[in-house]
Every structure is written in C-alpha cells, then in structure tokens.
Amino acid sequence: MGEVCHRAINGIKPRKNGFVKNNYLYQQQENKYCYPEEKVHHIACNGGMYSQPFNESFEETPMLVAVLTYLGYGILTLFGYLRDFLREWKIEKCHIARERGEQKGNLDQHEELEKLVARFLGVESAMAFGMGFATNSMNIPALAGKGCLILSDELNHASLVLGARLSRSTIRVFKHNNMQSLEKLLRDAIVHGQPRTHRPWKKILILVEGIYSMEGSVVRLPEIIALKNKYKAYLYLDEAHSIGALGPNGRGVVDYFGLDSRDVDVMMGTFTKSFGAAGGYIAGKKELMDYLRAHSHSAVYATSMSAPVVEQIVTSMKCIMGEDGTTIGRERVQQLAENTTYFRRRLQEMGFIIYGNSDSPVVPMMLYMPAKIGAFGREMLKRNIGVVVVGFPATPIIESRARFCISAAHTKEMLDMALSVISEVGDLLNVKYSRRRMLPSLDQSFDETTYEEDED
C-alpha cells in the first residue's frame, strides 16, 4: 500500500505524509477502478499489519489508514522527549492495534495490565478501561436490563446512578449501609416479583461502594454477601476509593474484611486514586469478562488508555504487591493507615464532628451551614492549605462539609501543620460543633470511649 519515505528513515523531514506514492495506485489505466486479480490479492495480504510489531524507531511501519490521528501526530512524529520517555519505560516496541471487531487499540501492555489486575485481586480475569466514570456508567447497562431489579445504596456515586438508569432496569434504593432496609427490599422482590405481572425478576443486582467518597464510611461487606447469597442476588462492588487504601495488603475492602474475592460477582475500581493514573477496571469470572468484551459499550466503542498510563499503573501495582523487589509498597499501605488514625483522632480531640469509619482515609468534617462552605475554603487557602468543600446537591443542603483525603506521602509534620490551620480556621468560623471532646493521649493507645464534656 506504500513505501516509507527514505527521508523519514534517514531522520529528515518526510514529504507530505511520510510515504512515497505507490506508482501502481497512481498509474494511468484504461479503467482506474479495475485492478488485476493477482495485484488485488497482493494488497489484501498486507492487511496483516495489525499483528506486526513497531520497529525500533517507529519509522519503518506500514501505512496506517485506520488510526484516528487527523493531523498526523503520533505517526512518524514520535521524537525528542516523548521517544526518550518511551524507550526509558521499555514501551517503544509494542504491538499496534489489533482490530478484532469488538476491540480497538489494545497493546500488549494492556493485556499485561489486565492479567496483573486479576492477580492483584485474586480473580480469574479483568478488563481495563480508559475512564473510571464510564467504567460504571457503560458496563452496568450490559449487566442488567428490562425485567431486572437494581438495589442501590442511597449514597452511591453518580456514575453508578447513571449506569443504573441507562440500563432501563427497575431501581429501588435502600438506606445507606442499612442491612434491614436492604433485606426488606430483597424479601419484597422475591415475594411480589415484577410490577403488574408478578413474574420473578430476571436478575437482582446490588450496587454498593467500598468507601463512600462523601461519607468516609466503609461498606458492611460481610453482611451484604450473606444477604445476596441468601436471596440469590448478584453483587456489584465499586472500589474506586478503597482499592489500595484498605486492607493489610492494600487490596481493598475484600482484603480489609479478610473475605474471598470470589464472593463478589463484579469488582470495579479506578486507577486514579491509589495508582496515580487514569481509567478503571472490571474484574470477576472469565465468563463475565468475555461477555462484557462483546456487549459492553465501553469495551466495544471506547479507545484504550495510552501506553505510558498503563505503565504507570503496572509499576505502582507491582510495587504494592512487592514484585519490584522492595517493601516500599507495603510500607506505604501501613503509613496510610497510621496517618489516617492520627488525623482522625486529632480532629476529634479539637472538637470537630467527623464522619466515617475510623480506618477510612476519606475524612469528612461537618460544616453544616451552607454559608460557611466558601468561607472555610477561602480561609484555608489563605493559609496555604487546599481543601475540598462540599455542599448541595452533592450532600443534603444542611449537611455541608469539608473533605480531607489522607495520603501515605503526608509526614507527621505536614499533618500537624494542616491540623493547626484547621483548628485556627475552625475557631474563626465557629465550626467546632462537638460537645464531647476527646481527651488527648500522648503515650496511650487510642480509646474511643475517652471523652470529656464541655463546660457549656
């Protein structure tokens, strides 16, 4: 279909699109739309370019007419720092897009990532996607449809809510982390079936999160698994905030409770929080992954994440697993747990009302008054501390809050400085609402029952 321009091979600016015009394609013929049979056969054989590896310099590659790069960036233009970066991370030699009808743009690095994610979670198979939000919103419609029932926690993320609505399933909401509310809905679903016809539901799917991003609460996973087994339902677990942040091995809420990952039907997570990258994953049984590869809009129509992003995820995940030959990953997981406990305890000692599980690195501090949202954020920023302040509609209108996200990269000095500023701004805006202040303990272990009442 074309030869590589010799100027491009020699490192000179190529003519036009970098290829020499094929004389055969442009020669004058009696009928320009009729080609000799043997020549057509020869051209068709060149269609195997998708399984051929790039050469060392990216220059001697086949002519690409199936790649969405309208201005040509990314084809014969990988040079300078980008090329050095790719060589440094050993991702310059990779396989070009394998255009199987349902898959667009997968490299050998993507296959390595998916196998690593499956091994990290202890499941049979996994899929990686380029966007975390779409991992939920585009995959849930492939798992449920008309005649199915979705039971969703009232505080689920917007991506879960959107995915449930797009599925056209019947949606019922249970109270946050309330097992009595969930069991009542499950029992009613079994007894009454579908509206009007009272036929049994084709499928009952429970949607929950590992850590709820605005509450800091951890899902009561053992009880939910018991209920889903009792009523023959399916469980979809979103670990966007819990993967890498919970558990002795940093493998999420399943690891945190010491459960078997096979008890969760669909495991979802993102690479944006703990892995410092982008995208998300779905993991579970091999049959489920094969089904999603053929039916999920996110798998069929979306493009894959870039190779450097994949390499970032693979490297950080191997570090957490200890496969890089160091203990840095394990130390980071332990440091995060220590920082979380320390930060939460100090806020409670100061008299702030905080929500969530004591092991959750997501720490919501209640402001309540909508008028104090902007003031708290501005006063903190004046003191060189950036915080996230959240109000309606992300929270109820009179439950505004500031959200702190603790990291293993925070040192004790950093946390103490932030706590000092938080206390100062808290006094300024009068948001230390707690009437029970915990007694500070220096050498003693933390005891949740140790309080002293305010004089007022």
C-alpha positions as CSV (number, residue, x, y, z in Angstrom):
1,M,0.0,0.0,0.0
2,G,3.0,2.3,0.2
3,E,6.7,2.6,1.0
4,V,8.2,4.5,3.8
5,C,9.8,7.7,2.6
6,H,13.6,7.4,2.6
7,R,13.8,10.9,4.0
8,A,11.9,9.8,7.1
9,I,14.1,6.7,7.5
10,N,17.2,9.0,7.4
11,G,15.8,11.3,10.0
12,I,14.9,14.1,7.5
13,K,11.6,15.8,7.4
14,P,9.4,13.5,5.3
15,R,7.5,14.6,2.2
16,K,3.8,15.1,2.7
17,N,2.5,12.3,5.0
18,G,5.9,10.5,5.1
19,F,5.2,7.9,2.4
20,V,6.2,7.6,-1.3
21,K,3.2,7.4,-3.6
22,N,2.8,3.9,-4.9
23,N,3.2,4.1,-8.6
24,Y,0.8,1.3,-9.2
25,L,-2.0,3.1,-7.4
26,Y,-1.5,6.3,-9.4
27,Q,-0.6,5.0,-12.8
28,Q,-3.0,5.7,-15.6
29,Q,-5.1,2.7,-16.6
30,E,-7.9,2.2,-19.1
31,N,-10.3,1.6,-16.1
32,K,-8.8,3.1,-13.0
33,Y,-11.3,1.2,-10.8
34,C,-10.3,-2.3,-12.2
35,Y,-7.2,-3.8,-10.8
36,P,-5.5,-7.1,-11.9
37,E,-6.6,-10.0,-9.8
38,E,-3.1,-11.0,-8.7
39,K,-2.4,-7.5,-7.6
40,V,-5.5,-7.2,-5.5
41,H,-4.6,-10.4,-3.8
42,H,-1.1,-9.0,-3.0
43,I,-2.6,-5.8,-1.5
44,A,-5.0,-7.8,0.7
45,C,-2.1,-9.8,2.1
46,N,-0.7,-6.5,3.5
47,G,-3.7,-6.3,5.8
48,G,-1.8,-8.3,8.5
49,M,-0.1,-5.1,9.7
50,Y,-2.1,-5.1,12.9
51,S,-0.2,-8.0,14.3
52,Q,3.3,-6.7,13.3
53,P,5.4,-5.0,16.0
54,F,6.7,-1.5,15.5
55,N,10.4,-1.3,14.5
56,E,12.9,0.3,16.8
57,S,12.4,3.8,15.6
58,F,8.7,3.9,14.8
59,E,9.6,5.0,11.3
60,E,9.6,1.8,9.2
61,T,6.0,1.0,9.8
62,P,3.2,0.0,7.5
63,M,0.9,2.7,6.1
64,L,-1.9,3.3,8.6
65,V,-5.3,4.2,7.3
66,A,-7.3,3.1,10.3
67,V,-5.8,5.3,13.0
68,L,-7.6,8.4,14.3
69,T,-4.8,10.9,14.1
70,Y,-6.0,13.5,11.7
71,L,-3.1,15.9,12.0
72,G,-0.5,13.1,11.9
73,Y,0.8,13.5,15.5
74,G,1.7,10.0,16.7
75,I,2.6,8.7,13.3
76,L,6.3,9.3,12.4
77,T,6.4,12.2,14.8
78,L,7.5,10.5,18.0
79,F,10.7,12.2,18.7
80,G,12.6,14.1,21.4
81,Y,11.5,13.8,25.0
82,L,8.5,11.6,24.1
83,R,10.6,9.0,22.3
84,D,13.2,9.0,25.2
85,F,10.4,8.5,27.6
86,L,9.0,5.5,25.7
87,R,12.4,4.0,25.5
88,E,13.1,4.6,29.2
89,W,9.9,2.7,30.1
90,K,10.5,0.0,27.6
91,I,7.3,0.6,25.8
92,E,8.6,1.7,22.4
93,K,8.3,-1.8,21.0
94,C,4.7,-2.7,21.2
95,H,2.0,-4.3,19.0
96,I,-0.2,-2.0,17.0
97,A,-4.0,-2.0,17.3
98,R,-5.4,-5.5,17.0
99,E,-8.7,-4.6,15.3
100,R,-10.8,-7.5,16.2
101,G,-14.4,-6.4,15.6
102,E,-15.1,-5.6,19.3
103,Q,-11.7,-4.2,20.4
104,K,-10.0,-1.0,19.4
105,G,-6.4,0.0,20.3
106,N,-5.2,-2.7,22.6
107,L,-1.5,-3.1,23.1
108,D,0.4,-5.9,24.6
109,Q,0.8,-3.7,27.7
110,H,-3.0,-3.7,28.1
111,E,-3.0,-7.5,28.2
112,E,-0.3,-7.4,30.8
113,L,-2.2,-4.9,32.9
114,E,-5.4,-6.9,32.8
115,K,-3.6,-10.1,33.9
116,L,-1.9,-8.2,36.7
117,V,-5.1,-6.7,38.0
118,A,-6.7,-10.2,38.1
119,R,-3.8,-11.5,40.0
120,F,-3.8,-8.5,42.4
121,L,-7.5,-9.0,43.2
122,G,-7.4,-12.8,43.2
123,V,-10.0,-13.3,40.5
124,E,-10.0,-15.2,37.2
125,S,-10.0,-12.3,34.7
126,A,-10.1,-8.5,34.4
127,M,-10.7,-5.7,31.9
128,A,-9.2,-2.2,31.9
129,F,-11.0,0.9,30.6
130,G,-9.8,4.4,29.8
131,M,-12.2,6.3,32.1
132,G,-13.3,5.5,35.6
133,F,-16.7,7.2,35.4
134,A,-17.5,5.3,32.1
135,T,-16.4,2.0,33.7
136,N,-19.6,2.2,35.8
137,S,-22.0,4.0,33.6
138,M,-21.2,2.0,30.5
139,N,-20.9,-1.5,32.0
140,I,-23.9,-1.7,34.3
141,P,-26.3,-1.4,31.3
142,A,-24.6,-4.5,29.9
143,L,-25.2,-6.4,33.1
144,A,-28.8,-5.5,33.7
145,G,-31.8,-4.5,31.6
146,K,-35.6,-4.7,31.3
147,G,-37.0,-7.2,33.8
148,C,-34.1,-6.8,36.1
149,L,-34.1,-5.2,39.6
150,I,-31.2,-3.0,40.8
151,L,-30.9,-2.3,44.5
152,S,-28.8,0.8,45.0
153,D,-27.4,2.4,48.2
154,E,-28.8,5.9,48.6
155,L,-25.3,7.4,48.7
156,N,-23.9,5.7,45.6
157,H,-21.7,7.7,43.3
158,A,-23.3,9.5,40.3
159,S,-21.6,7.0,37.9
160,L,-23.4,4.1,39.5
161,V,-26.7,6.0,39.4
162,L,-26.3,6.9,35.8
163,G,-25.4,3.3,34.9
164,A,-28.5,2.0,36.6
165,R,-30.7,4.5,34.8
166,L,-29.2,3.7,31.4
167,S,-29.8,0.0,32.0
168,R,-33.6,0.6,32.0
169,S,-33.9,-1.7,34.9
170,T,-36.3,-1.1,37.8
171,I,-34.3,0.7,40.5
172,R,-35.0,0.7,44.2
173,V,-32.9,2.5,46.8
174,F,-32.1,1.3,50.3
175,K,-30.9,3.4,53.2
176,H,-27.2,3.9,53.5
177,N,-25.3,0.8,54.8
178,N,-28.6,-0.3,56.4
179,M,-28.9,-4.1,56.2
180,Q,-32.5,-4.1,57.4
181,S,-33.6,-1.8,54.6
182,L,-31.7,-3.9,52.0
183,E,-33.2,-7.2,53.3
184,K,-36.7,-5.8,53.2
185,L,-36.3,-4.8,49.5
186,L,-34.8,-8.2,48.7
187,R,-37.6,-10.0,50.5
188,D,-40.3,-7.9,48.8
189,A,-38.7,-8.5,45.4
190,I,-38.8,-12.3,45.9
191,V,-42.3,-12.3,47.3
192,H,-44.0,-9.9,44.8
193,G,-41.8,-10.2,41.7
194,Q,-42.2,-7.6,38.9
195,P,-45.0,-5.0,39.0
196,R,-48.3,-5.9,37.4
197,T,-47.2,-9.3,36.1
198,H,-45.6,-10.5,39.3
199,R,-43.2,-12.6,37.3
200,P,-39.9,-13.4,39.0
201,W,-37.1,-10.8,38.3
202,K,-34.7,-11.9,35.7
203,K,-31.8,-10.7,37.9
204,I,-31.4,-8.8,41.1
205,L,-28.2,-6.7,41.2
206,I,-27.0,-4.9,44.4
207,L,-24.8,-1.8,43.9
208,V,-22.5,-0.7,46.7
209,E,-19.2,1.2,47.1
210,G,-16.2,0.1,49.2
211,I,-15.6,3.6,50.7
212,Y,-18.3,6.2,50.2
213,S,-16.5,9.3,49.0
214,M,-18.7,11.9,50.8
215,E,-19.3,10.0,54.0
216,G,-16.0,8.1,54.6
217,S,-18.0,5.1,55.6
218,V,-16.9,1.5,54.7
219,V,-19.5,-0.9,53.2
220,R,-20.7,-3.7,55.5
221,L,-19.5,-6.2,53.0
222,P,-19.8,-9.5,55.1
223,E,-23.5,-8.8,55.8
224,I,-24.2,-7.8,52.2
225,I,-22.6,-11.0,50.9
226,A,-24.6,-13.1,53.3
227,L,-27.8,-11.4,52.1
228,K,-27.0,-11.7,48.4
229,N,-26.3,-15.5,48.9
230,K,-29.5,-15.9,50.9
231,Y,-31.7,-14.3,48.2
232,K,-29.7,-15.4,45.2
233,A,-28.8,-11.9,44.1
234,Y,-25.7,-10.5,42.4
235,L,-23.2,-8.0,43.9
236,Y,-21.5,-5.1,42.1
237,L,-18.8,-3.6,44.3
238,D,-17.3,-0.2,43.4
239,E,-13.8,0.1,45.0
240,A,-12.8,3.4,43.5
241,H,-11.8,4.8,46.9
242,S,-11.0,1.6,48.8
243,I,-8.6,-0.2,46.4
244,G,-5.1,0.5,47.5
245,A,-6.4,2.3,50.6
246,L,-7.8,-0.5,52.7
247,G,-6.6,-3.9,53.9
248,P,-3.3,-5.2,55.1
249,N,-2.1,-5.7,51.5
250,G,-3.8,-2.7,50.1
251,R,-6.2,-4.8,48.0
252,G,-9.4,-3.1,49.0
253,V,-12.4,-3.8,51.2
254,V,-12.4,-7.5,50.4
255,D,-8.9,-7.7,51.8
256,Y,-9.9,-5.4,54.7
257,F,-12.6,-7.9,55.9
258,G,-10.5,-11.0,55.0
259,L,-13.1,-12.3,52.6
260,D,-12.9,-14.3,49.4
261,S,-12.9,-12.2,46.3
262,R,-15.0,-14.9,44.6
263,D,-17.9,-13.9,46.8
264,V,-18.2,-10.7,44.9
265,D,-19.7,-11.1,41.5
266,V,-18.4,-7.9,39.9
267,M,-15.4,-6.0,41.3
268,M,-14.9,-2.5,39.9
269,G,-12.2,0.1,40.7
270,T,-10.3,3.0,39.4
271,F,-6.6,3.7,38.8
272,T,-7.0,7.5,39.5
273,K,-6.8,7.4,43.3
274,S,-4.2,5.0,44.7
275,F,-2.2,4.4,41.5
276,G,-1.8,8.0,40.3
277,A,-3.0,7.3,36.8
278,A,-6.3,7.2,34.9
279,G,-9.0,4.7,33.9
280,G,-10.8,1.9,35.7
281,Y,-11.2,-1.9,35.7
282,I,-13.9,-4.6,36.0
283,A,-12.9,-8.0,37.4
284,G,-14.5,-11.3,38.1
285,K,-15.1,-14.6,36.4
286,K,-13.7,-15.2,33.0
287,E,-17.1,-15.9,31.5
288,L,-18.2,-12.4,32.8
289,M,-15.3,-10.7,31.2
290,D,-15.8,-12.5,27.9
291,Y,-19.5,-11.4,27.9
292,L,-18.5,-7.7,28.6
293,R,-15.9,-7.7,25.8
294,A,-18.7,-8.5,23.4
295,H,-21.6,-6.5,24.9
296,S,-20.2,-3.5,26.9
297,H,-20.3,-0.1,25.1
298,S,-17.1,0.8,27.0
299,A,-15.3,-2.2,25.6
300,V,-16.7,-2.0,22.1
301,Y,-16.6,1.7,21.3
302,A,-14.2,3.3,23.6
303,T,-10.5,3.6,22.9
304,S,-7.8,2.2,25.2
305,M,-5.7,4.2,27.6
306,S,-2.3,5.3,26.4
307,A,0.7,3.1,27.0
308,P,2.5,5.5,29.4
309,V,-0.6,5.5,31.6
310,V,-0.7,1.7,31.5
311,E,3.0,1.5,32.5
312,Q,2.3,3.8,35.5
313,I,-0.4,1.5,36.7
314,V,1.6,-1.6,36.2
315,T,4.7,-0.2,38.0
316,S,2.7,1.1,41.0
317,M,0.7,-2.1,41.3
318,K,3.8,-4.3,41.3
319,C,5.2,-2.0,43.9
320,I,2.2,-2.6,46.2
321,M,2.4,-6.3,45.6
322,G,6.1,-6.3,46.4
323,E,7.1,-7.6,43.0
324,D,9.6,-4.8,42.4
325,G,11.9,-6.4,44.9
326,T,11.3,-3.8,47.6
327,T,9.0,-3.3,50.6
328,I,8.1,0.3,49.6
329,G,4.5,-0.6,48.7
330,R,3.8,-2.4,51.9
331,E,5.3,0.4,53.9
332,R,3.1,2.9,52.1
333,V,0.0,0.9,52.9
334,Q,1.0,0.9,56.6
335,Q,1.9,4.6,56.6
336,L,-1.5,5.5,55.2
337,A,-3.3,3.5,58.0
338,E,-1.2,5.3,60.6
339,N,-1.8,8.7,59.1
340,T,-5.5,8.1,58.9
341,T,-5.8,7.1,62.6
342,Y,-3.7,10.0,63.7
343,F,-5.5,12.6,61.7
344,R,-9.0,11.5,62.7
345,R,-8.1,11.3,66.3
346,R,-6.6,14.8,66.4
347,L,-9.7,16.3,64.7
348,Q,-11.9,14.7,67.3
349,E,-9.7,16.0,70.1
350,M,-10.1,19.5,68.7
351,G,-13.9,19.3,68.9
352,F,-14.8,18.8,65.2
353,I,-17.6,16.4,64.1
354,I,-16.2,14.0,61.6
355,Y,-18.0,11.2,59.7
356,G,-16.9,7.8,58.5
357,N,-15.1,4.6,59.5
358,S,-12.0,5.1,61.7
359,D,-9.9,3.3,59.1
360,S,-11.1,5.4,56.1
361,P,-8.6,7.8,54.6
362,V,-11.6,9.9,53.4
363,V,-12.3,12.3,56.3
364,P,-15.5,14.4,56.1
365,M,-15.6,17.3,58.6
366,M,-19.0,18.8,59.1
367,L,-19.6,22.5,58.5
368,Y,-23.4,22.2,58.3
369,M,-24.1,25.8,57.4
370,P,-24.1,26.4,53.6
371,A,-22.8,30.0,54.2
372,K,-19.6,28.6,55.7
373,I,-18.6,26.4,52.7
374,G,-16.9,29.2,50.8
375,A,-15.6,30.9,53.8
376,F,-13.8,27.8,55.1
377,G,-12.3,27.1,51.7
378,R,-11.0,30.7,51.3
379,E,-9.6,30.9,54.8
380,M,-7.8,27.6,54.5
381,L,-6.4,28.7,51.1
382,K,-5.1,32.0,52.6
383,R,-3.1,29.8,54.9
384,N,-1.7,27.8,52.0
385,I,-3.9,24.7,52.7
386,G,-6.1,23.5,49.9
387,V,-9.2,21.5,50.9
388,V,-12.4,20.3,49.2
389,V,-15.6,21.8,50.5
390,V,-18.8,20.1,49.5
391,G,-22.4,21.3,49.6
392,F,-25.8,20.8,47.9
393,P,-26.5,18.9,45.7
394,A,-23.6,16.5,46.5
395,T,-24.8,16.5,50.1
396,P,-28.1,17.4,51.8
397,I,-28.4,21.2,51.9
398,I,-27.8,21.5,55.7
399,E,-25.0,18.9,55.8
400,S,-22.3,20.8,54.1
401,R,-18.8,19.6,54.9
402,A,-15.1,19.8,54.2
403,R,-13.4,16.6,52.9
404,F,-9.9,15.7,53.7
405,C,-8.1,12.9,51.9
406,I,-5.1,11.5,53.7
407,S,-2.1,10.2,51.9
408,A,0.9,8.0,52.7
409,A,3.0,10.8,51.3
410,H,1.9,13.0,54.2
411,T,4.5,13.3,57.0
412,K,3.6,13.8,60.6
413,E,4.9,17.4,60.3
414,M,2.6,18.1,57.4
415,L,-0.4,16.7,59.2
416,D,0.4,18.7,62.3
417,M,0.7,21.9,60.2
418,A,-2.6,21.2,58.5
419,L,-4.3,20.4,61.8
420,S,-3.0,23.6,63.3
421,V,-4.5,25.6,60.4
422,I,-7.8,23.7,60.6
423,S,-8.1,24.4,64.3
424,E,-7.4,28.1,63.7
425,V,-10.0,28.4,61.0
426,G,-12.4,26.3,63.0
427,D,-12.2,28.8,65.8
428,L,-12.6,31.7,63.4
429,L,-15.8,30.3,61.8
430,N,-17.1,28.6,65.0
431,V,-17.4,25.1,63.4
432,K,-16.2,23.1,66.3
433,Y,-19.6,21.7,66.9
434,S,-18.9,18.7,69.1
435,R,-20.0,18.9,72.7
436,R,-17.8,15.9,73.5
437,R,-14.1,16.5,73.1
438,M,-11.8,13.5,73.4
439,L,-9.0,13.7,75.9
440,P,-5.7,13.9,74.1
441,S,-3.4,11.0,74.8
442,L,0.3,11.1,74.2
443,D,1.6,7.7,75.0
444,Q,-1.7,5.7,75.5
445,S,-3.4,3.9,72.7
446,F,-6.5,5.5,71.2
447,D,-9.7,4.7,73.1
448,E,-13.0,5.8,71.5
449,T,-14.7,5.8,74.9
450,T,-12.4,8.6,76.4
451,Y,-14.3,11.9,76.3
452,E,-14.8,14.9,78.4
453,E,-17.9,17.1,78.4
454,D,-17.6,20.8,77.5
455,E,-18.4,23.2,80.3
456,D,-21.0,25.0,78.2
